[in-house]
Amino acid sequence: MTDGFQALATASYVSLETYRMSGAAVRTQVWITAGGGKLYCWTLTDTGKIRRIRANADVRLAKCDAGGALEGEWVAARARILDSPADLKAQLRRLRAKYGWKYLAYRLISRLRRAETTVIEFSPA
């Protein structure tokens, strides 16, 4: 991993910048975890960021606070949607280890909503 990319692994929140078909940037703060030299986030399957990544896998990541205010420099990355149950299970373990009770509360809410979730994997660009 590059230094800037690797530094994001310890951030509590990361701003994920994806792009609309028009090229307009859309920023969303996400929880991030690391494993095997890559970064990962977990999101609901029907979100705009999933649709935008399917259309354009080039993204940027930057450390941010819970409100999305940037606290670091942008790092170019390549995103990939992981749909397998094994990938989801591995990410849920990483999230629980890093975020503890916050993750458990969010996971409970998503289960109550019966929401499908997806993992996004990031590699340095």
N, C-alpha and C positions, 0 to 999 in steps of 0.2 A: 504494500500500500504506500502511496505517496504520503509525505508528512502531513499535509493539510487534510487529506482524506482520512488518514489514520486518527488524527486528532478529534475528528467528529465522533469517534466511537465512545468517548467518555462524556459527551454532551448530554444533558438531560433532554433538550429539545433541539431539533434541527429544522430549519426552513427548507422545504422542498420546492424548487421552482420547476414547474412543468410548462408546456407551451400549447396554446390553442392552435387550431389549423391556420388561423390568421397570423400566427407568430407571436401573439400577445402572451406575455408571461403571467402565470398564476402561481402565487406563493401560498403554501400551506405548512403550518408547523406540525411536525410529527415526532413521535418517540422513535429513537434509533437504537439498534443493537449491532454488535459485531460478531463475526465468526468466520474463520477460514480466510481472512484477508478481505472480506466483503462486509458491507453494511446492509442492514435490513430494517424495514418498517412493516407495520401491520395496519391494514385499513379495511373498511367495508368494501365489498366487491363492487357495489353499484355507484361508487363515487366518481366525480369528474376526473380526479387525478389518475384513476385506472384507465379511463377512456383516453385521456391525453397521452399517457405513457404507451398505450397500445398503438397510437398513431405516430408517436415520436419518442423514442427511448432516450434521447439526449436530455439531461436534466442538470440542474445545479443544486448544490447543498451548501448550507452555511449554518453555523451555530447561531441559535436565537434563544430568546426567553419564552416563557409560556404564552405570551401575547403575540409572539411573532417578530418582535423587534430584534434586528440583527445584532449579534455580538461577535461576529467573526467574518472572515473573508469567504467569498464564494469559491467553491471547488466544483469543477466540471466532473460529471459522472455519467454512467450509462445505466439505465434501469432495465430490469427484467421482471416480468410478472411470474411468480411461482404459484402454480395451482395445485400441487400435489398435497395430500393429507400429511405426508411425512415432513414436507417443508413447513407447513403450518404448525405442526406439533413442535418442531425444533424451534421455530420463532417464538411460540408461546412460552416455551421453557426459558429462552433468553430474556423475554420481556418480564416474566415473573422474577427471575434472578435480579434483574436491574431495577425494576420499578416497584416490586413488592405489592403492598396493599393497594396502591393506585391502579396497578394493572388488574388486580383481582376485582376491584370495583367496576372498572371499565368492562372487563370481560363478563361480569354478571349482567350488566346493562345490555350488552350486545346479545347475550344468550336469551334474555327476557324478550328482546325484540325479534329474536330468531333471525338475526342478521347474518348473512354470509360474509366471511372475512377472507382476505387475500394477503399474501406476503409479496412485498416488492424487494428485490435484491439490487444493490448498487455496487458497481465496480468503478474504479478510477477510469476516467476517459483518456 
